[in-house]
Amino acid sequence: MRKLFFAFLLGSTLLNCQSESLTSFSEAALNDEFISLGDERVSFNTVLEKHKGKTIFVDVWASWCKDCLKAIPKFKELQNEFPEMAYVHLSLDKSLSAWKKGIQKHKLKGDHYFMQSGWKGPMGTFLDLDWIPRYMIVDASGKIVVYKAIKTKDKNLRKHLK
């Protein structure tokens, strides 16, 4: 009985630590450098600072990703429904030219950044990326309120959009 109690206690502590750590970005993720549409190196922290005081919808995508492309119409509906939010697109495209062509082709509104560090870089590792599209919401205080959503109809995502 005692072993069972300690196993439960350890498990619940680990779960609490994990969920708490997902409400804020790691230093490595904040310092990860992306490339802006103007070909400037920009840290993710700078991206967050640009939108300080606003709710930020983060979209991790790529122009080669079939599921990302299928989600674009629903994503645009969200943008129309919630225009007051800041929209930040982080691309996992294979090249800068493919990324820029994808933005133009699909007429994606918002701020765009190329994740040059890729899936295994500091941001990708922090997000524990295993699928795209991937959506997150960062509230006006800078707290991550939705860490992982892969569908625009995700109930948790919708809850924090209202």
Sequence and secondary structure as in RCSB ss.txt:
>XXXX:A:sequence
MRKLFFAFLLGSTLLNCQSESLTSFSEAALNDEFISLGDERVSFNTVLEKHKGKTIFVDVWASWCKDCLKAIPKF
KELQNEFPEMAYVHLSLDKSLSAWKKGIQKHKLKGDHYFMQSGWKGPMGTFLDLDWIPRYMIVDASGKIVVYKAI
KTKDKNLRKHLK
>XXXX:A:secstr
 HHHHHHHHHHHHHHHHHHHHTTS  HHHHH EEEETTS EEEHHHHHHHTTTS EEEEEE TT HHHHHHHHHH
HHHHHH TTSEEEEEE  SSHHHHHHHHHHHT  SEEEE TT TTSHHHHHHT  SSSEEEEE TTS EEEEEE 
STT HHHHHHH 
